[in-house]
């Protein structure tokens, strides 16, 4: 804490409010009401007190300061009974109360009454398994700008880098909550990549998947997937180049495959909004398709056969990550994907839609090709076989290979098909092993 603790005899006034009179009796009354009123699960006694016009700013700061010096019960008050209220469907008033608390914490932070250690203290009180994400929901209502509580907490989490990856993921969620914070804090290729990997790992772990209230866990999942999606869409070239081994770099497409399995092939992600203009899945599909097109276009434009072959190898590795991403989704969401004919067709259409964003879209009659891909994917996941993922990967490979074969003829470079096939096969084998894909585990 920045300031002295509240003394029963003579509470200390916050230093910035020397000219303000603190009614300590009123503060103590408010604290008693807050601590007992939180048992009413459809409201926030803390928000009610902070919104009381009879309290001045010094008194509000003193209430926050005192609660932060209390026990876990006092720290829980900053969450505004969000769990119970979301379960009851009390979202409109919950958001209003979170705004009151978020603004009060921001003001106390500006006043020097609380610091980043206090924000970490509240965040660490969260028992739902998603680290600081729960507190960030509240802080964003009041301190989302530069030098606000969201950035302060995110900075502290990034530096601490603990909690089995939850700290970096929480920091990344905070930074991705606004364009300004993203630009200020994720301003290098390395930082963006670290943030992306932390979010993919966070989404892969699904720390709160057993949380009993679906409406809350779904909200947290959507927020985390949207953050990872936005980071990828805005920086897809540098991320894809890194993971597919551009310029002789180490190839590590595991992150790409996991990300695709979590987003473009995830039935739960189909309704997530990325921003006011875009939905999550189509935006990622376009970004992936754009990268595939970039490799093919660059290979067509250069006259260096070695450079052509290297670009096609990257194209093959991207193909492998798409195939394994679809296989991961088939593993992780098999109950949803294989539930009925409609769900199977929806998944097949998702794969076909991604293929439709790749260079195949430039081929005359490509709409028919995409439909054929969707039909072939449907056949792959519905025909009895020990390896539906293998059949699905074969369909995806055939479409990409046709493009490479055509380019090989156009460029008169007989190494391109072999370069593509070898890179794709090697990477897919590595991905299956490293990601522990369960071939056939999704059979009906």
Secondary structure, 3 states (H helix, E strand, C coil): CCCCCCCCCCCCCCHHHCCCCCCHHHHHHHHHHHHHHCCCCCCCHHHHHHCCCCCCHHHHHHHHHHHHCCCHHHHHHHHCCHHHHHHCCCHHHHHHHHHHHHHHHHHHHHCCCCCHHHHHHHHHCCCCCCCCHHHHHHHCCCCCCCCCHHHHHHHHHHHHCCHHHHHHHHHHHHHCCCHHHHHHHCCCHHHHHHHHHHHHHHHHHCCCCCCCCHHHHHHHHHHHHHHHHHHHHHCHHHHHHHHCCHHHCCCCCHHHHHHHHHCCCCHHHCCCECCCCCEHHHHHHHHHHHHHHHHHHHHHHCCCHHHHHHHHHHHHHHHHHHHHHHHHHHHHCHHHHCCCHHHHHHHHHHHHHHHCCCHHHHCCCHHHHHHHHHHHHHHHHHCCCCCHHHHHHHHHHHHHHHHHHHHHHHHCCCCHHHHHHHHHHHHHHHHHHHCCCCCCCCCC
